[in-house]
Amino acid sequence: MSLVNPIQIPSRLPLLLTHEGVLLPGSTMRTSVDSPRNLQLVRSRLLKGTSLQSTILGVIPNTPDPASDAQDLPPLHRIGTAALAVQVVGSNWPKPHYTLLITGLCRFQIVQVVKEKPYPVAEVEQLDRLEEFPNTCKTREELGELSEQFYKYAVQILDAVSLEERFKMTIPLLVRQIEGLKLFQKTRKHKQDDEKRVIAIRPIRRITHIPGALEDEDEDEDNDDIVMLEKKIRTSNMPEQAHKVCVKEIKRLKKMPQSMPEYALTRNYLELMVELPWNKSTTDRLDIRAARILLDNDHYAMEKLKKRVLEYLAVRQLKNNLKGPILCFVGPPGVGKTSVGRSVAKTLGREFHRIALGGVCDQSDIRGHRRTYVGSMPGRIINGLKTVGVNNPVFLLDEVDKLGKSLQGDPAAALLEVLDPEQNHNFTDHYLNVAFDLSQVLFIATANTTATIPPALLDRMEIIQVPGYTQEEKIEIAHRHLIPKQLEQHGLTPQQIQIPQVTTLDVITRYTREAGVRSLDRKLGAICRAVAVKVAEGQHREAKLDRPGVAEGEGGKEHILEDAKPDSIDDTTDLGLPPEMPILIDFHALKDILGPPMYEMEVSERLSQPGVAIGLAWTPLGGEIMFVEASRMDGEGQLTLTGQLGDVMKESAHLAISWLRSNAKKYHLTNASGSFDLLENTDIHLHFPAGAVTKDGPSAGVTIATCLASLFSGRLVRSDVAMTGEITLRGLVLPVGGIKDKVLAAHRAGLKHVIIPQRNEKDLEEIPGNVRQDLSFVTASCLDEVLNAAFDGGFTVKTRPGLLNSKL
C-alpha cells in the first residue's frame, strides 16, 4: 500500500498530560486543563503561538492526577499521540482553567525528555501515519469513546505498533460486544423504532459497568410497582373514560426509561387516579331525632340553620339519590359558621374537609394545573377528595367572600362549575383531564357578607343568614361550651373556679361588644389563666408548708392578684381556704384580672345637647349603634360632612337637609337669625364619630334628618331611641336590610325604643322573644312619624323656638 501525503510531526513536542482518557489517532476528545504544567503549555504554545506547528501537542495518558502539587515530573508513558488543538475555551472562575478540543493525528514514542519546566518537552519518534489505514479511523474513534473500564485495553492498543497486534486486541472486544447485543435482542420483545434507539445503550452499560446489578434491582422493584399500579387500576371501579386514560398512561410508563422527567409525572398521575374515591362513599345516618339532639348539644340557638339541615335529612331519607345542596352561611365572625359545618358532617356521619379560600387568587387552586407545567398538581377540590377517601363528604368552603382575582384567573368563576348542581356531576380538573362526579358532595360555604360575592356565584348558593347572638344566648353559650372548654385547656376543674352568670353578663356587656363570642372566649381564657396562676401558687405553698422547719405563717399573705387591694377581694377568693372551696369570680376579681371596663353606657351623656341622634348600622362584624352629630355656625350655606363617609351616605345627608329646608315653616325651624331658610348665612357640619371606620349606605337617612331637626329646633332627641331607614326627597321612609343585627346592637347598648321602616315590620319575626319584650318598636312610613317618635311629646311645634327653648 502506498503512502500519500504522510503527516510529519515535529521532532520535539510539548507534552500534555491528561487523565481523562486515551486519545487514539483519528479520534477527537475534550480535555480540561487545570494543572500548572498544562496551563503554562496552553498559554505559551496555543495562546501566543501563530504557526500551525505551535498547535500540535503530544498527548500522554497519565494515571496520577495531573492537578497535584508535586514539583517532580511524574513517570511518563512511553507511547503517546500527536494531536492538533482545534479549539481552546477558557474561564477565570472559580479558578483559571481551559478546555481543549483535540484531534489525534498519529502515534509517537518518547526518545528523551529535554525539558521539564515550565512544561515538559520531549524528543519523539513518529511511529505511524494517519493515511496509512484510513478505513480504521471510524473504528478507532468508537473504541476511544468506551467507558473507563476499557482504559487499560485502550492503552494496550495505543502501545501496539504493528497492525497485526492491534487487530488481535480489538477484535475480541468487538466480538464480545456483538454477542451482548445478540443476547439482549433475544430476551426482549419487539419494540418500536424509537424505543430501540433509547434502550440500545443498555447492553453496553451492563457489560461495561460493574455495579449494574444494583440498577437491575432498582428496575425490578420499579417493575413490581408498575404491576401493582395495573392491579389497582383494574380494581378501582373508576368510570370507563378514566379507565381508558389510565390504561393508556400505564402503557406509556412501561416504555419510558426511569431517567426521563415524564416518568415521575406519569407515575404520580396514575397513583392519584387510583387513590381517588370514584365509587367509595359513606352511608348517611338518617335518624332525624338523633340529628336534632346532636345539633342542639353542639350549638345553642341558630334555629333557622338547624331547621335547614333537618329538612335536608328528611328529604334524603325519602329520596336516596338526592343531589347535595349548595348552602352558604352568611354572618358576622365568631357566630359558629365553621363549627356548624363540622357538626353537619358529624350529624350525617360523613367525612369533613375544610378548604380555606381567603386570599386565593389563582383559578388553578380550584381547577388544578395542566400536566404540561413543571410542578403541576390537582386543585383543592380533587386533592380534598383524595384526602377524605370518599365521594360524598361535607366540603366547607370557608371565607368564600374573600376570594381574590389576578392575572392567573378568577377563582370565583372557577367555582361556578363546582357549585352548580346541574354541572358538577361532570367536573373536570385540569390535572386529571377526566370528569369526576361531585353531585354527592355536600358543599357548605361561609361568608361575612354577600356584597363581595359575584352575582353569578351568589345565584348558585342557598343563602342562610346566621345573625349575632343576644346577651342571653351568649350567657348560655358561655356556660354550656366556652367555660368548660377553657377549664379543660387550662387544667382547671369546677371545684377550683366558679364564674356566675352575673359575672358572665358583666364580661359580655362591659368587656366585649361583638356579634359572636370570640372576644368573650378570649376574656374567659384570661380569667382561667389568672386563676391557674393562683392555684399553682397555692399548691406550691402547701408543699412548702409540708416541709419540716417551715413555719405555718411564713410567706403568709396572699390575694387573688398581686396588685389587688385588700378591700376589693371577697373572702371566698382567699386561697387559704380548704381545697374544696372554689375561687369565685365576682365583679371585683373581674376588674383586677381584665382591668377597667372597656365599654360603658355613654348614650345618655352623648345626647345631652341638641344636634345628636343614634342610628343603627350593619357591618360584616354584626350590628352597631352609630352616633350622628351636627353643629351650625355663621357662614355661606355650606354643608360639611366628616367621618370617612361613602357617596351614598353623603347623598342621604343632602336629602335630609333638602327635606328640612322644604318643611321648615311647617315645623317652625329657623336658623340663628330667625330665617326659615336654614342655610342662609349658616354653615352646617355633620360628623359621624369613629372616623377611622369607613361608613356608607342609605340606612342613616332618618338619623341624619332627626339630628338636623334637633339642631334647628333646639330640642333633645330621646336618649333611649335608635333608628334606621332610608329616606326620599318627599320624606318617605324606605326599607333597609340587616334589621335583626341592628336590633340586637340596640339591645346590647341598653336602648329601649327602635324606629324602623314600616315595610321592615315582617323582619321582626326573626328577633328572639326576649329581645322583643325588652324593646319597643315603632314602624314609620314617613319622616313625620319618625320625628314624632324620636322626641318627647312629638315634634309638632306650634310655638316659637325661643319659647320652646325657655321651657326646656
Salt bridges, closest charged atoms under 4 A:
GLU123 OE2 - ARG12 NH2 3.61
ASP128 OD2 - ARG107 NE 2.85
ASP159 OD1 - HIS77 NE2 2.71
GLU164 OE2 - LYS168 NZ 3.49
GLU215 OE1 - ARG205 NE 3.32
ASP216 OD1 - ARG206 NE 3.77
GLU219 OE2 - ARG205 NH2 3.80
GLU219 OE1 - ARG206 NH2 3.39
ASP222 OD1 - ARG267 NH1 2.70
ASP225 OD2 - ARG267 NH2 2.68
GLU230 OE2 - LYS254 NZ 2.58
GLU240 OE2 - LYS244 NZ 3.48
GLU249 OE1 - ARG252 NH1 2.95
GLU249 OE2 - ARG371 NH2 3.78
GLU262 OE2 - ARG252 NH2 2.39
GLU271 OE2 - ARG267 NE 3.46
GLU275 OE1 - LYS386 NZ 3.49
ASP284 OD2 - ARG316 NE 3.22
ASP284 OD1 - ARG350 NE 2.86
ASP296 OD1 - LYS306 NZ 2.79
GLU303 OE2 - LYS306 NZ 3.93
ASP365 OD2 - ARG380 NH2 3.90
ASP398 OD2 - ARG354 NE 2.94
GLU399 OE1 - LYS402 NZ 2.77
ASP401 OD2 - LYS402 NZ 3.32
ASP410 OD2 - LYS405 NZ 3.94
GLU417 OE1 - ARG367 NH1 2.91
ASP420 OD2 - ARG460 NE 3.50
GLU462 OE2 - ARG308 NE 2.63
GLU476 OE1 - ARG480 NE 3.39
ASP521 OD2 - LYS485 NZ 2.74
GLU537 OE1 - LYS534 NZ 2.78
GLU558 OE1 - ARG541 NH1 3.21
GLU602 OE2 - ARG606 NH1 3.54
GLU629 OE2 - ARG606 NH2 3.52
ASP677 OD1 - ARG661 NH2 3.13
ASP720 OD1 - ARG718 NE 3.50
ASP720 OD2 - HIS753 NE2 3.43
GLU766 OE2 - LYS304 NZ 3.48
ASP774 OD2 - HIS747 NE2 2.98
ASP784 OD2 - LYS666 NZ 3.13
ASP792 OD1 - ARG718 NE 3.31
